[in-house]
Amino acid sequence: MKVKSLEELKKIREKSIERVNLREHGQTTEDRIEILVGMATCGISSGARETLNFLVEEITKEKLDNVKVVPVGCIGYCHSEPTIQVNIAGKKPVLYGNVKGKKKVQEIIEKHIKGGEPVEDLILHINFERT
């Protein structure tokens, strides 16, 4: 990509700063939502970096100022990477598995983050019963 003017460079810089701020700080409000992205080796090798980037792009595009994206270590479900956990104040955390591709990220943003309804077919249902 070739930058043709100082104004174009300033726009690129502003957009980059917005994306970094979203990843690092989010917006501090009572309705803040945190999205944790498993970024351990298992997650990265399964596509978590792309998933994180898709999340940041969609949240920025949708101007969701109350959402904070947080890269974390291993969430513990390597068999289902990339994994993300959605934490909404006052609700139980929701753990999603196999979140590969922009389409799944867009579905989580649209239905869960914006609509308040978890995406059932992507949720990791963990059975803790011992046999």
Contacts in CASP RR format, 6 or more apart in sequence:
PFRMAT RR
TARGET T0000
AUTHOR 0000-0000-0000
METHOD contacts of the structure
MODEL  1
MKVKSLEELKKIREKSIERVNLREHGQTTEDRIEILVGMATCGISSGARE
TLNFLVEEITKEKLDNVKVVPVGCIGYCHSEPTIQVNIAGKKPVLYGNVK
GKKKVQEIIEKHIKGGEPVEDLILHINFERT
3 9 0 8 1.000
3 12 0 8 1.000
15 60 0 8 1.000
18 60 0 8 1.000
19 56 0 8 1.000
19 57 0 8 1.000
19 60 0 8 1.000
22 56 0 8 1.000
22 59 0 8 1.000
22 60 0 8 1.000
22 67 0 8 1.000
22 68 0 8 1.000
22 69 0 8 1.000
23 52 0 8 1.000
23 56 0 8 1.000
23 69 0 8 1.000
23 70 0 8 1.000
23 71 0 8 1.000
25 68 0 8 1.000
26 32 0 8 1.000
26 65 0 8 1.000
26 66 0 8 1.000
26 67 0 8 1.000
26 68 0 8 1.000
26 69 0 8 1.000
27 65 0 8 1.000
27 66 0 8 1.000
27 67 0 8 1.000
27 68 0 8 1.000
29 65 0 8 1.000
29 66 0 8 1.000
30 89 0 8 1.000
31 66 0 8 1.000
31 89 0 8 1.000
32 66 0 8 1.000
32 67 0 8 1.000
32 68 0 8 1.000
32 89 0 8 1.000
33 64 0 8 1.000
33 66 0 8 1.000
33 67 0 8 1.000
33 68 0 8 1.000
33 86 0 8 1.000
33 87 0 8 1.000
33 88 0 8 1.000
33 89 0 8 1.000
33 113 0 8 1.000
34 67 0 8 1.000
34 68 0 8 1.000
34 69 0 8 1.000
34 70 0 8 1.000
34 86 0 8 1.000
34 87 0 8 1.000
35 55 0 8 1.000
35 67 0 8 1.000
35 68 0 8 1.000
35 69 0 8 1.000
35 70 0 8 1.000
35 84 0 8 1.000
35 85 0 8 1.000
35 86 0 8 1.000
35 87 0 8 1.000
35 113 0 8 1.000
36 70 0 8 1.000
36 72 0 8 1.000
36 75 0 8 1.000
36 84 0 8 1.000
36 85 0 8 1.000
36 87 0 8 1.000
37 48 0 8 1.000
37 51 0 8 1.000
37 52 0 8 1.000
37 55 0 8 1.000
37 69 0 8 1.000
37 70 0 8 1.000
37 71 0 8 1.000
37 72 0 8 1.000
37 82 0 8 1.000
37 83 0 8 1.000
37 84 0 8 1.000
38 48 0 8 1.000
38 71 0 8 1.000
38 72 0 8 1.000
38 73 0 8 1.000
38 74 0 8 1.000
38 75 0 8 1.000
38 81 0 8 1.000
38 82 0 8 1.000
38 83 0 8 1.000
38 84 0 8 1.000
39 48 0 8 1.000
39 49 0 8 1.000
39 52 0 8 1.000
39 71 0 8 1.000
39 72 0 8 1.000
39 73 0 8 1.000
40 73 0 8 1.000
40 74 0 8 1.000
40 75 0 8 1.000
42 74 0 8 1.000
42 78 0 8 1.000
42 81 0 8 1.000
43 74 0 8 1.000
43 78 0 8 1.000
43 81 0 8 1.000
43 82 0 8 1.000
43 83 0 8 1.000
45 81 0 8 1.000
46 81 0 8 1.000
46 82 0 8 1.000
46 100 0 8 1.000
47 81 0 8 1.000
47 82 0 8 1.000
47 100 0 8 1.000
48 81 0 8 1.000
48 82 0 8 1.000
48 83 0 8 1.000
50 82 0 8 1.000
50 100 0 8 1.000
50 101 0 8 1.000
51 82 0 8 1.000
51 84 0 8 1.000
51 99 0 8 1.000
51 100 0 8 1.000
51 101 0 8 1.000
51 105 0 8 1.000
52 69 0 8 1.000
52 71 0 8 1.000
54 101 0 8 1.000
54 102 0 8 1.000
54 105 0 8 1.000
54 106 0 8 1.000
55 69 0 8 1.000
55 84 0 8 1.000
55 105 0 8 1.000
55 109 0 8 1.000
56 69 0 8 1.000
58 102 0 8 1.000
58 105 0 8 1.000
58 106 0 8 1.000
58 109 0 8 1.000
59 67 0 8 1.000
59 69 0 8 1.000
59 109 0 8 1.000
59 113 0 8 1.000
62 109 0 8 1.000
62 114 0 8 1.000
64 109 0 8 1.000
64 113 0 8 1.000
64 114 0 8 1.000
67 113 0 8 1.000
75 83 0 8 1.000
75 85 0 8 1.000
75 95 0 8 1.000
76 83 0 8 1.000
77 83 0 8 1.000
77 95 0 8 1.000
77 97 0 8 1.000
77 124 0 8 1.000
77 126 0 8 1.000
80 97 0 8 1.000
80 98 0 8 1.000
80 124 0 8 1.000
81 97 0 8 1.000
81 98 0 8 1.000
82 97 0 8 1.000
82 98 0 8 1.000
82 99 0 8 1.000
82 100 0 8 1.000
83 95 0 8 1.000
83 96 0 8 1.000
83 97 0 8 1.000
83 99 0 8 1.000
83 124 0 8 1.000
84 95 0 8 1.000
84 96 0 8 1.000
84 97 0 8 1.000
84 99 0 8 1.000
84 108 0 8 1.000
85 93 0 8 1.000
85 94 0 8 1.000
85 95 0 8 1.000
85 96 0 8 1.000
86 93 0 8 1.000
86 94 0 8 1.000
86 96 0 8 1.000
86 108 0 8 1.000
86 112 0 8 1.000
86 113 0 8 1.000
86 118 0 8 1.000
87 93 0 8 1.000
88 116 0 8 1.000
94 112 0 8 1.000
94 118 0 8 1.000
94 123 0 8 1.000
95 123 0 8 1.000
95 124 0 8 1.000
95 126 0 8 1.000
96 108 0 8 1.000
96 119 0 8 1.000
96 122 0 8 1.000
96 123 0 8 1.000
96 124 0 8 1.000
97 122 0 8 1.000
97 123 0 8 1.000
97 124 0 8 1.000
98 104 0 8 1.000
98 122 0 8 1.000
99 105 0 8 1.000
99 108 0 8 1.000
99 122 0 8 1.000
104 122 0 8 1.000
107 119 0 8 1.000
107 122 0 8 1.000
108 119 0 8 1.000
108 122 0 8 1.000
111 117 0 8 1.000
111 118 0 8 1.000
111 119 0 8 1.000
112 118 0 8 1.000
112 119 0 8 1.000
END
